[in-house]
Amino acid sequence: MLTKNIKFHNFKKKKIHTKLKFFFKDLVDNSLKKENLIHSFTNDFHYSFNKNLLTKLKRNKIFQIYGMGGSSLGAKAIYDFLKINIKKRFYFFDNLDVQNKIIKTKKKTLNIIISKSGNTLETIVNENIYSSKNKLYITEKRNNYLRNLALKLKSDIIEHKNFIGGRYSVLSEVGMLPAELMGLNTKKFKRFNKLITNKYFVNNLLINVEALYHLIKRKKTNSIILNYDESSNSLFKWYQQLVAESLGKNSKGVLPFISNLPKDNHSLMQLYLDGNKNCFFTFFDVRTQTNTKVNKKKIFSNYNYLKRHSLQSIKQAQKQATKKVFKIKNIPFRSFEVLKKNEESLGELFTFFMMETILLGKMMKLNPFDQPSVELIKKETKRILI
């Protein structure tokens, strides 16, 4: 068990390097500093919105979120993962897409426009084309396009703290305000304070990072997520950005790829088993209670072994079989099984993956918080448009 909410099987155990223990201690120490990114993981972090504003915003029935990368991926991960508990409707404008259509409804709609810099080209364009009158902006407290537009329109503005990078912002205003509007309990997402005192969690985290570091040193740099739960695809889109943007620099990096199982047993599994040995794998599933069973009357006698099974038990058998073959072929993997979908389990996953990425970046002698080369495309795009 990683926690009471998550069953975890780690990579093969590695001795934890003293340097990694030091990086972890430094990370924990930084959580006490109010002007530090890690502080936003804690339940001591103070949001830049208040209850009065929340009460006003919750009167809306439909929410349209405009944002690129970390400005929308976290909220979308929360919405898709916990959708069964959410009554209100959320739509995400997170790419430039000519197929996007204005959502026509008489229900009160709030447009939430999110950009740390306030100058994100795609967000500015989508906001201009698709948003309606009722708007809320989340951006830095400085001179930028979206803040100036919000002031002109006299719209509500929530500060995006300048020390919190987009891909690490899910536990700040960027992810937690939408979570509040979804009717979720944001306090339950904040698991950092409890997790860092949980010796089993910390030990597993550090062994995991140590193992990843050694895999990467052995040129295994493709991270394949074998996802058995479709509602978690958005979670791994969030994870994909987190890892790729944090570690992809200085001719180093990890390429995260999301593979949907068991469907991809019939397309990609041959490559995973017998292709280039440059991958490591993450099995991910959510335990569900489903009574959907095979119709016994429609099964031929030579397939009688299916008669007593449900969709869930068949999927579990396929997962167990895949793990067994991976072990036989000595393919490195770890596995997560979420025992219950709720704010706590999702908050623990957010925290685990962000801490893992930061620590791995430190071990690789990289700055896990910047993304210098992306700015080159932004400047070149602007040059072409001008």
N, C-alpha and C positions, 0 to 999 in steps of 0.2 A: 504493500500500500504506500502511495505517495502521501495521501491524506485520507481521512475517512470517506472523502468524496471521490477519490481517484485511485484506481488500481494501476500500479506501475511496475513494469518489468524493465530493468536497466540494461545497458550494454554490459559486456563483460567487465568485471570489476577491475579498476586501475588504482594504483596507489596515488593518493591526492598530493600533488606537488605543493611544497611550502609557499611558492609564489601565488598559487591559486587561492590558498587560504588567506593570504595577505590581501589579495584583490577583493575577496568576499568581505573581509572585515572593513575594508575601505568603503565598499558599497553600503554596508550597514551604517557606518559612521556618517556617510553622506545623507542618509535618510533623515537625520536629525537637523540638517541645515535647510532652512525654509526656502532659500533661493537655489535649490538643487533639484534636478529632475527626479531623483529617487524619492524625494520627500512626497511627490505626488502619488506614489504607490501606497502611502500610509493613510491611516484614518485620522491623522492630525492635519492633513492638508485642507486648507480653506478655499472653497470655490469663490469665483468672482460673480456669482449670482446669489440672490436671496430668495426667501420663501414667498415674498410678495410677488416678485416677478414670476416665480414658478406657478403660483396660483393663477395668475393671468394667462400664462402660456398654456396651462393644462385645459383651458376652456376650448381649445382647438381640438378637432376630431381627426384631422389628416395633417401629416407632416411631410414636407419635402426637403430633403437634405442635399445641399450642393457642396461638393468638396472633392478634392483629388487626394489619392493616397491615404495617408494617416488621418486626414481631415474627415474621411467618411468610412474607411475600412473597419475601424473599431466599432462604430455605432451599427454598421451593417452586420458585423459578426454577432453582436449582442442581440439584434433584432431577429436574425435567422435562427440562432441557437435557442432562444427562449420564446419564439413566436407563439407557442401554444399558450403562454401565459399573458400575451399582450392583446388587448382588445382594439387599440387604435391602429390606424394604417400609416405605414411609413413607405416613402418612395425615395430612391437615391439617384441623384444625377452625378455620376462619378466618372464620366467619360464624354468626349465629344462624339455625339452620335446623331446623325440626321434622322434616325428612326424614332428618336424621343418625341413624344407628343405631350402637349399640355393636358394635364389631368382635369377634366371637366367635372365639377361637383358643386353642389350647393352647400355642402358642409363646410364649416369654417376651417380654413387651411392656413397653416403657418409654414413659411419658407425659411429654413435655417441655412444661412450661407457661412461656410467655414473656410478660412484660409489663415494660416499663421502669419505669413508675410503680408496678406491683404492684396497681393499683386498677382495671384495665380491666374494665368491666362485663361485656362479652360473653365475655371470657376466663374470668372468675370463674364465670359461669353454665355455660359449656361444660365447664369442669373439674369442676364440681360434678355435672353430669348424666352425662357420658360417660367420665370417666377411671377407670382401675382403680388398684390399690394402689401399683404401682411407679412412683414419680414423681421428677422432677427439675425444679427451678424456676430460671429465669433472671430476675432482677429486681434493682433497685437495692438497695444496702446501706443501707436506712433503714426506718423504721416504715411498713409498708403491708400490705394484706390478704394478698397471696400469700406474702410473706416470713413473716408471722406464722403463716400456715397451714402453711408448710413446716417451721417450727420446732416447731410442735405435732405434726406427723406424723413429725418427725425425718428428713425427706427431705433429699437433697443440694441445696445452693443454690450457684449460680454467679452471681457479681456482674455485673450489667449496668452498665457504667461510666456515671456520671451525665452525663459530658460528650459522650456519643455519642447523638444522636437516633435514633429508630427507623428512619426511612427511609434513614439513612446507616450502618446497623449491620451490613450484610451481611458486611463483612470483619472484624467483631469476633466476640465469642463467639456472638452471635445467629445468624450464618450459618455460621461456621467450625466450631462444635461439631457441628451437624448434618452438615456436610460430612465431618468426621472419622468420624462414625458411619456415613456412607454408604460409607466405605472410600476416600475421595478424599484427595489430597495437598494439604493446605491451604497449604503453602509455595508451591505453584505458582500459587495465586490472587493472591498478593501481588506485583503487577507495578509498583507505583508508583515504586519506586527506579530501576528500569530505564527506565520510560517517560519520566520527567522529564529524563533525559539523552539521550533520543532526539530529536534536533532535528526530524526529519520528523514524529514524533508530536506534539510540542509545537506546531509550526507549523500543522499541520492542526487541532489542537484550538482554537487561538486564532482562526484564520480562520473556523472553524465557529461559534464563539461570536460573533464580530464579525458574521457573516452573519445569525445568528439574531436578534441584537439589532436589526439594521436591518430585518429582516422584521417583527418585533414592532412597531417604531416605525411601520411602514406598515400597521398593523392586521391583519397576518396572524398570528392568534393560535391557530388550530386546527392542532395538530400531528398529522398522520395517519401512522400507522405502517403501511406496506404490507408485511405479514409473509407471506413465502412458506414459512415453516418452522413447522409447528404446535407442535413441541416448544419453541419460543421464546415462545409466548403468555404463559407465566408470567413470563418475563423482562420482557416489556413491561407486564404488570400491575404488576410492581415499579417499572418506569420511570414508569408512569402516576402512581403515588403520589408518587414522587420529584419529578417536575416540578410536578404540580398543587398539592401541599402546600407546596412550597418557594417557588413563584412566584405563587400565587394569593392576593394580598393587596393592600391599598391601591388597590382598583379596577383592578388589573393582573393579568396572569396568562397562562398558556398552557394550553389544553385538549388533553391527549393522548388520542387515540382509536386503538384497535387495529383494523385491517381485515385480514381474512384473504384472501389472494390465492392462486390466481387466482379463487377462488369469488366474491369481491365485484366482479369484473368484470361480473357479471350482476345486480348489485343497486345498488351504490353508485358505480360508476365514472362513470356519466353525470353525477352530481352533482359528482364530483371534477373532471371535465373542463370542464363547462359551467355549474356553479353559482356561488355567491358566491366571489369571489377572496380569501377570508380564510384560506386554508390554505397550509401548507407540508408537504412529504412526506418520509418516510424509507423507502426501499426496504431490506428486510432479508431475507437468505437465508443458507442454510448449504449449502456444496458437499457433495453426497453422491455416493457411488458406488452406483448402482443398475442392475441388469441387467433390470429389468422393462420389457419392450418390448411394443409393439402386436402382437396376433396377426394376422399377415399374411393368414391364410386367411379371416378373418372381415371383412375390409375390402372395401367396394365399390370398383370401379375408379376412380370419380371422386374417391376419397380415397386414392389410391395414395401420395401424398406423405407419408402418416403411417407407411407400412410400415417404413421404416428408422429410426424414432425410438423412444426410450424415454420413460417418464414424465418423467424429468429433462430431457431435451432439449426436450420440448414445453413444460414449465414455463419453461425458460430462454428459449425463443422468445417466449412470452407476456410475460415480464418485459422483454425487450429491446424488444419492440413498444410496450409501455406507456411505457418511458423515452423512446423516440423521439417518441411523440405528446406527452408532457409537454414535451419540448424544443421541438417545433413550436408548442405553445400557450404557451410561456414560463412554465410552472408550476414554481416553485422546488422542488428536491428534492436530497437527498443519498442515498448508498447504502452499505450495509455488506454484505459477503459474507464469512462466516466460512469459512476454508479447511479448518479441522479443529476438531472439537468436543473440547475438553479443558479442564482447569482454567485453563491459561494464557490461552486465548482468552476464556473467560468472565470471568476476573479482569480482563482488559484492557477488556472492555465495561463491567463494573461501574465501574472506575476512570474511564474516559472519560466516562460519563454523569454520575457524581457530580461530577467536576471541571467538566464543562460546566455543570451546573445551578448550582453554587456561583458560578462566574464570571459566568454570565448574571444571576444574582440581584444580584451586586455592580454590574454594568453598569446594571441597571434600578433601582438605589438601593433594593433590598429586602433584608430580612434573610432569607436562604435557610434559616435553621435553626429558625424558630419557626412556630407554627400557632395563633395566638391565638383565632380565631373558633370553632374546633372545640370549645373548652372550654365555649362557650355551650350547645351541644346536650347535652353531658354533664351540666351543671348543671340544665338544664331537664328532662332525662329523670329524673334523681334526684328532682327536685321532684314530678314527676307520680307516680312510683312510691311516694313517701312519702305 
